Amino acid sequence: MGRLFGTNGIRGRINELTPELAVKIALSIGTYFGGGEVMIGYDGRMTSPILFRAVISGLMASGCNVYNSGLTTTPLLQFSIKTLKLDGGVMITASHNPPEFNGIKVIGGDGVEIDRPEEEKIEDIFFNNKISRKPWNEVGHLREAPNMLDEYIKSIKRNVNVKGISSMGFRVLIDPGNGVSTLTIPKLMNELDCEYDVVNGEINGEFPGRGAEPTPQTLIEVAKIVKSGGYDLGVSYDGDGDRAIFTDDEGIVHWGDKTGAVIEEHILKKKGGGVIVTPISSSKIVEEIAEKYGGRVQWTVVGSVVVSHELIRVNGVMGMEDNGGIMYPEHQYVRDGAMATALMLEAIYENGIKLSKMISMLPKYHSVKKRVECRNEIKHEVIRKISTKIESEKHYRVEKIDGVKVWLNRDTWILIRASGTEPIIRIYVEAKSMEEAEELALRYEGELKSIIREMGG
């Protein structure tokens, strides 16, 4: 049987994920839901309206009643599905991917994207032609979805100290990155009495401002504005609004495991400990903070879907990813950029010090992340080859939870894994000095490129 789903839904360029294919996928999803009540939304990509209409057609043809949520963020759609007690839903988005990509996320009735065993059921329906096509008088109906934005914002506010945040007079630079967060974050800022300015606030599927993925490399201009403008922090979101990358008051952009560790420390203090769930790509900082406050870390493979389901399984107090994903179960079990923003503001208020100071007080590690282009057809074989090479060498420890992670000592590690959403291989390095981290990243990047060249990739 073939495979449709990657680490985060079904993704592809529009000449791969065609409208015709989307209809068949939607028929399979609708068959999986058994003609239930489902909600659908889409992000601001140029091709999203095309896939949106194709998926609606397939869902209705399989007997589903479809609630049209329109242009929305993924977290708002997930919250709406859970709150309205629907059978499930579909989000049309490719999240952080470049504009030529798009995707289909399938969401369960609990608001969480379905896990791998459930994905396999849809793939079985799709590849083995088990699709249920309803007769003309049994097709589903299309309805407008209730506007759940107010309820969504209320849920976020219930989970933070609104009075405390409001008392701070925060100045925040908001950067939706031309994505759909512009529909939710300004309202949240108003509700929390924050003064704010917006850059890249116009929804534009070409992502002209700085691209769909917020990274230290793409946020150089945002960082300059934050520092020169005297903002307390900057917050940049990915294309569908489920991830948040923070820029501190000194204009330094931080990866999500460092800022996630700040939020982690804040939550563990409030909860008196608990389980933190995070992928093996996250910093060792996360583990040290957990141990400090009587908590523990549950490590997973990379992928927000896995983290969400593991968070439910272990009854964790927080899930987090190094790419800026924060999952706070009190609100919902999925990553949510708006919730992450509110938690960060609360952490700054409760600690009474600036974000830059809180970051400086964390355990000291330096990280480098690289991406190497590699055709999808060979990237897993490339990982196998470099894993074999690494395992033939002497190292402190080698882990194969996801790709290959090699520990040179207790504090220095390199993770190499194939992306589940793009034709690339990712390299993550962490060390006690930036010089060592950069040197190791360059070394393993060279070794990867050499293997890829040998394989004609």
PEWO-V79874 format. One record per pair of residues at least 24 apart in sequence whose ideal C-beta (glycine too) atoms are under 6 Angstrom apart, sorted by the first residue. I is the first residue (numbers start at 1). J is the second residue. Records with the same first field share a line. If there is no record, write none. Layout:
BEGIN
I = J / J
END
This chain:
BEGIN
1 = 127
2 = 127
4 = 123
5 = 119
6 = 420 / 421
7 = 303 / 420
8 = 421
9 = 103 / 104 / 105
10 = 103 / 104
11 = 94 / 101 / 103 / 421
13 = 100 / 101
14 = 47 / 102
17 = 102
19 = 50 / 54
22 = 51 / 54 / 55
23 = 54 / 57 / 58
26 = 55 / 58 / 59
27 = 58 / 62 / 131
28 = 122 / 125 / 126 / 131
29 = 106 / 122
30 = 59 / 62 / 64
31 = 62 / 125 / 131 / 132
32 = 121 / 122
33 = 64 / 87 / 88
35 = 63 / 64
36 = 87
37 = 65 / 86 / 87
38 = 64 / 66 / 87 / 88 / 89
39 = 67 / 69 / 81 / 86 / 89 / 145
40 = 66 / 90
41 = 69 / 72 / 77 / 91
42 = 92
43 = 93 / 180 / 239 / 240
44 = 179 / 180 / 203 / 205
45 = 102 / 205
46 = 205
47 = 102
48 = 92
51 = 92 / 102
52 = 92
55 = 90
60 = 139 / 140
61 = 133 / 139
62 = 132
63 = 134 / 138 / 140
64 = 140
65 = 140 / 141
66 = 140 / 142
67 = 143 / 145
68 = 144 / 145
69 = 145
73 = 180 / 184 / 240 / 241
74 = 240 / 242
75 = 242 / 336
76 = 152
78 = 107 / 111 / 334
79 = 152 / 332
80 = 148
81 = 107 / 111
82 = 110 / 111
93 = 240
95 = 238 / 239 / 240
96 = 212 / 213 / 238 / 239
99 = 205 / 206 / 207
111 = 332
112 = 308 / 333 / 334
113 = 305
115 = 309
153 = 187 / 188 / 191
155 = 331
156 = 338 / 339 / 342
159 = 330 / 331
160 = 342 / 346
161 = 346
164 = 349
165 = 192 / 345 / 346 / 349
166 = 193
168 = 349
170 = 194 / 232
171 = 195 / 231 / 232
172 = 196 / 233
173 = 197 / 225 / 226 / 231 / 234
174 = 198 / 235
175 = 199 / 200 / 222 / 236
176 = 200 / 201 / 237
177 = 209 / 210 / 237
178 = 204 / 207 / 209
179 = 237 / 239
180 = 241
181 = 237 / 241
184 = 338
188 = 338
212 = 239
213 = 238
214 = 245
216 = 253
219 = 253
222 = 247
223 = 247 / 251 / 253
226 = 251
227 = 251
233 = 355
235 = 341
237 = 337
241 = 337
242 = 335 / 337
243 = 323 / 324 / 325 / 337
244 = 324 / 337 / 340 / 341
245 = 324
248 = 355 / 356
249 = 354 / 355 / 356
250 = 356
255 = 322
256 = 321 / 322 / 323 / 324
257 = 282 / 283 / 322
258 = 359
260 = 320
261 = 285 / 286 / 289 / 362
262 = 347 / 358
263 = 343 / 347
264 = 289
265 = 289
266 = 347
267 = 317 / 318
268 = 293 / 295
271 = 317
274 = 317
275 = 314 / 316
276 = 318
277 = 307 / 310 / 311 / 316 / 319
278 = 320
279 = 321
280 = 401 / 402 / 405
281 = 322 / 415 / 428
282 = 322
283 = 365 / 430
285 = 362 / 363 / 365
288 = 363
301 = 401 / 402
302 = 402
304 = 335
308 = 333 / 334
365 = 430
366 = 431 / 434 / 437
367 = 430
368 = 429 / 437 / 438 / 441
369 = 428
370 = 427 / 441 / 445
371 = 424 / 426
372 = 425 / 448
373 = 424
374 = 425 / 452 / 457
375 = 423 / 457
376 = 423
378 = 455 / 457
379 = 418 / 425
380 = 418
382 = 451 / 452
383 = 418
385 = 451
386 = 416 / 451
414 = 440 / 444
END
